């Protein structure tokens, strides 16, 4: 199986220390909200959506719904009749 993201040429990223600090800050901000569990779920959904968007941008997304559905069915199997 290939990597989710290929290595791209360019300047190095911010480094693990900076990423760890940003993550710690994110967790602290989540903890300070009125409903941390709900907000944590929203943050997780937004993060997953961002990863999907990056992957779609790298791979391309068919403009026709029928082609898109065909690709999803090929990769994931038939859709559940009860949703989800």
N, CA, C and O of each residue as an XYZ file, in Angstrom:
336
protein
N       0.844     -1.165      0.000
C       0.000      0.000      0.000
C       0.890      1.229      0.000
O       1.868      1.305      0.744
N       0.538      2.194     -0.847
C       1.290      3.435     -0.921
C       1.054      4.314      0.291
O       0.141      4.081      1.082
N       1.883      5.315      0.418
C       1.747      6.268      1.512
C       0.541      7.166      1.283
O       0.161      7.429      0.142
N      -0.049      7.626      2.355
C      -1.177      8.556      2.232
C      -0.724      9.844      1.578
O      -1.430     10.402      0.738
N       0.458     10.323      1.961
C       0.998     11.538      1.370
C       2.417     11.272      0.907
O       3.234     10.766      1.677
N       2.715     11.596     -0.310
C       4.074     11.482     -0.815
C       4.891     12.662     -0.302
O       4.352     13.733     -0.020
N       6.191     12.450     -0.185
C       7.081     13.526      0.232
C       7.207     14.530     -0.905
O       7.508     14.163     -2.041
N       6.979     15.769     -0.595
C       7.051     16.822     -1.597
C       8.335     17.614     -1.411
O       8.790     17.801     -0.282
N       8.921     18.079     -2.504
C      10.115     18.911     -2.357
C       9.738     20.259     -1.739
O       8.610     20.729     -1.892
N      10.666     20.854     -1.062
C      10.408     22.171     -0.475
C      11.053     22.282      0.889
O      11.768     21.382      1.331
N      10.797     23.385      1.545
C      11.417     23.604      2.855
C      10.866     22.613      3.880
O       9.737     22.144      3.737
N      11.639     22.294      4.897
C      11.160     21.365      5.929
C       9.999     21.972      6.702
O       9.821     23.189      6.734
N       9.226     21.113      7.315
C       8.093     21.557      8.113
C       8.545     22.181      9.420
O       9.742     22.351      9.648
N       7.594     22.522     10.281
C       7.925     23.232     11.514
C       8.665     22.393     12.548
O       9.267     22.960     13.460
N       8.645     21.083     12.445
C       9.347     20.244     13.416
C       8.419     19.740     14.504
O       7.356     20.309     14.752
N       8.840     18.665     15.146
C       7.996     17.997     16.135
C       7.729     18.856     17.365
O       6.635     18.789     17.926
N       8.684     19.650     17.794
C       8.467     20.489     18.983
C       7.363     21.511     18.747
O       6.507     21.712     19.609
N       7.377     22.149     17.600
C       6.336     23.136     17.282
C       4.979     22.456     17.145
O       3.972     22.982     17.617
N       4.945     21.293     16.503
C       3.681     20.577     16.344
C       3.120     20.117     17.683
O       1.913     20.181     17.914
N       3.998     19.657     18.557
C       3.573     19.228     19.888
C       2.991     20.402     20.671
O       1.990     20.243     21.369
N       3.608     21.576     20.561
C       3.112     22.757     21.261
C       1.741     23.189     20.734
O       0.857     23.551     21.510
N       1.574     23.147     19.420
C       0.280     23.512     18.826
C      -0.797     22.539     19.281
O      -1.913     22.946     19.602
N      -0.461     21.246     19.308
C      -1.430     20.244     19.743
C      -1.809     20.440     21.208
O      -2.984     20.349     21.563
N      -0.817     20.707     22.058
C      -1.091     20.955     23.477
C      -1.987     22.176     23.644
O      -2.898     22.170     24.472
N      -1.734     23.216     22.868
C      -2.558     24.424     22.907
C      -3.990     24.103     22.474
O      -4.955     24.596     23.058
N      -4.107     23.270     21.441
C      -5.442     22.880     20.965
C      -6.197     22.129     22.060
O      -7.366     22.417     22.314
N      -5.541     21.175     22.707
C      -6.191     20.423     23.781
C      -6.614     21.330     24.929
O      -7.695     21.156     25.492
N      -5.771     22.296     25.278
C      -6.105     23.231     26.354
C      -7.316     24.076     25.986
O      -8.196     24.297     26.818
N      -7.365     24.543     24.759
C      -8.505     25.358     24.328
C      -9.793     24.536     24.316
O     -10.855     25.035     24.689
N      -9.698     23.281     23.889
C     -10.873     22.398     23.891
C     -11.374     22.213     25.317
O     -12.577     22.282     25.569
N     -10.454     21.977     26.251
C     -10.822     21.740     27.650
C     -11.528     22.935     28.281
O     -12.311     22.767     29.216
N     -11.260     24.137     27.781
C     -11.848     25.356     28.345
C     -13.256     25.651     27.843
O     -13.904     26.568     28.347
N     -13.744     24.894     26.858
C     -15.081     25.168     26.313
C     -16.164     24.626     27.234
O     -15.891     23.837     28.138
N     -17.380     25.053     26.995
C     -18.514     24.630     27.821
C     -18.768     23.129     27.698
O     -19.110     22.470     28.680
N     -18.597     22.587     26.482
C     -18.832     21.160     26.225
C     -17.607     20.565     25.531
O     -17.618     20.394     24.312
N     -16.548     20.245     26.288
C     -15.306     19.779     25.679
C     -15.477     18.527     24.821
O     -14.845     18.415     23.770
N     -16.308     17.595     25.241
C     -16.511     16.372     24.464
C     -17.101     16.659     23.093
O     -16.665     16.093     22.091
N     -18.083     17.531     23.054
C     -18.703     17.900     21.775
C     -17.709     18.632     20.876
O     -17.626     18.374     19.675
N     -16.968     19.537     21.476
C     -16.026     20.318     20.678
C     -14.883     19.440     20.173
O     -14.406     19.620     19.053
N     -14.443     18.486     21.007
C     -13.383     17.563     20.599
C     -13.840     16.746     19.390
O     -13.057     16.504     18.472
N     -15.110     16.320     19.389
C     -15.667     15.586     18.257
C     -15.698     16.455     16.999
O     -15.386     15.980     15.907
N     -16.069     17.714     17.150
C     -16.077     18.639     16.015
C     -14.667     18.823     15.458
O     -14.472     18.816     14.243
N     -13.694     18.987     16.337
C     -12.304     19.155     15.897
C     -11.833     17.907     15.151
O     -11.162     18.015     14.124
N     -12.178     16.726     15.660
C     -11.790     15.476     14.996
C     -12.432     15.373     13.611
O     -11.781     14.955     12.653
N     -13.705     15.752     13.507
C     -14.390     15.703     12.209
C     -13.764     16.688     11.230
O     -13.576     16.365     10.057
N     -13.443     17.881     11.702
C     -12.803     18.878     10.840
C     -11.430     18.391     10.376
O     -11.061     18.586      9.218
N     -10.679     17.762     11.272
C      -9.361     17.244     10.911
C      -9.474     16.144      9.866
O      -8.706     16.114      8.904
N     -10.430     15.242     10.054
C     -10.638     14.168      9.077
C     -11.048     14.753      7.728
O     -10.583     14.303      6.680
N     -11.913     15.749      7.763
C     -12.336     16.401      6.523
C     -11.172     17.058      5.797
O     -11.101     17.038      4.568
N     -10.263     17.638      6.566
C      -9.085     18.270      5.965
C      -8.196     17.234      5.300
O      -7.711     17.450      4.190
N      -7.978     16.098      5.981
C      -7.176     15.033      5.378
C      -7.816     14.517      4.087
O      -7.125     14.265      3.100
N      -9.123     14.365      4.104
C      -9.840     13.913      2.905
C      -9.686     14.935      1.789
O      -9.446     14.566      0.639
N      -9.821     16.209      2.116
C      -9.696     17.255      1.094
C      -8.306     17.275      0.474
O      -8.170     17.450     -0.737
N      -7.277     17.097      1.290
C      -5.906     17.074      0.774
C      -5.727     15.880     -0.146
O      -5.148     16.006     -1.225
N      -6.217     14.732      0.269
C      -6.089     13.529     -0.552
C      -6.859     13.690     -1.869
O      -6.368     13.299     -2.928
N      -8.049     14.258     -1.801
C      -8.836     14.473     -3.023
C      -8.132     15.465     -3.938
O      -8.156     15.314     -5.160
N      -7.511     16.471     -3.350
C      -6.787     17.447     -4.150
C      -5.582     16.841     -4.836
O      -5.239     17.212     -5.959
N      -4.935     15.897     -4.148
C      -3.753     15.252     -4.728
C      -4.134     14.230     -5.784
O      -3.446     14.093     -6.795
N      -5.212     13.519     -5.558
C      -5.632     12.442     -6.461
C      -6.583     12.951     -7.530
O      -6.598     12.436     -8.649
N      -7.363     13.945     -7.196
C      -8.369     14.458     -8.117
C      -9.737     13.931     -7.747
O      -9.857     12.841     -7.188
N     -10.737     14.673     -8.046
C     -12.110     14.304     -7.735
C     -12.933     14.417     -9.009
O     -12.964     15.481     -9.627
N     -13.601     13.339     -9.414
C     -14.428     13.412    -10.620
C     -15.569     14.420    -10.445
O     -16.162     14.532     -9.372
N     -15.850     15.127    -11.499
C     -16.916     16.124    -11.435
C     -18.289     15.504    -11.608
O     -19.288     16.081    -11.179
N     -18.354     14.325    -12.237
C     -19.649     13.666    -12.451
C     -19.981     12.763    -11.269
O     -19.150     11.965    -10.835
N     -21.193     12.893    -10.752
C     -21.603     12.117     -9.582
C     -21.549     10.620     -9.856
O     -21.166      9.852     -8.974
N     -21.923     10.186    -11.058
C     -21.922      8.760    -11.347
C     -20.502      8.181    -11.331
O     -20.299      7.056    -10.874
N     -19.528      8.939    -11.825
C     -18.134      8.482    -11.805
C     -17.630      8.448    -10.363
O     -16.934      7.513     -9.968
N     -17.977      9.455     -9.590
C     -17.575      9.507     -8.183
C     -18.151      8.309     -7.426
O     -17.430      7.648     -6.679
N     -19.437      8.026     -7.611
C     -20.078      6.886     -6.958
C     -19.440      5.569     -7.381
O     -19.268      4.668     -6.560
N     -19.090      5.454     -8.653
C     -18.434      4.238     -9.154
C     -17.084      4.023     -8.457
O     -16.755      2.904     -8.063
N     -16.320      5.086     -8.310
C     -15.024      4.985     -7.636
C     -15.208      4.609     -6.169
O     -14.492      3.749     -5.656
N     -16.156      5.241     -5.492
C     -16.398      4.916     -4.090
C     -16.822      3.464     -3.921
O     -16.357      2.784     -3.007
N     -17.693      2.990     -4.789
C     -18.147      1.602     -4.719
C     -16.991      0.647     -4.968
O     -16.877     -0.383     -4.303
N     -16.135      0.986     -5.921
C     -14.968      0.149     -6.222
C     -14.021      0.084     -5.024
O     -13.498     -0.984     -4.706
N     -13.799      1.211     -4.363
C     -12.858      1.262     -3.257
C     -13.446      0.752     -1.933
O     -12.754      0.107     -1.146
N     -14.730      1.051     -1.700
C     -15.316      0.788     -0.376
C     -16.394     -0.286     -0.366
O     -16.819     -0.728      0.701
N     -16.843     -0.710     -1.550
C     -17.937     -1.667     -1.615
C     -19.272     -0.950     -1.708
O     -19.347      0.278     -1.685
N     -20.313     -1.746     -1.813
C     -21.669     -1.186     -1.919
C     -22.030     -0.396     -0.672
O     -21.635     -0.746      0.439
N     -22.782      0.668     -0.873
C     -23.243      1.494      0.255
C     -24.228      0.693      1.116
O     -24.987     -0.134      0.611
N     -24.196      0.958      2.407
C     -25.104      0.297      3.330
C     -26.538      0.767      3.066
O     -26.767      1.963      2.884
N     -27.506     -0.159      3.043
C     -28.891      0.269      2.827
C     -29.450      1.076      3.992
O     -30.470      1.748      3.838
N     -28.801      1.022      5.157
C     -29.277      1.773      6.318
C     -28.475      3.033      6.557
O     -28.697      3.732      7.546
N     -27.542      3.333      5.661
C     -26.736      4.544      5.790
C     -25.492      4.304      6.621
O     -25.241      3.213      7.132
N     -24.724      5.379      6.731
C     -23.521      5.282      7.561
C     -22.285      4.938      6.775
O     -21.201      4.825      7.347
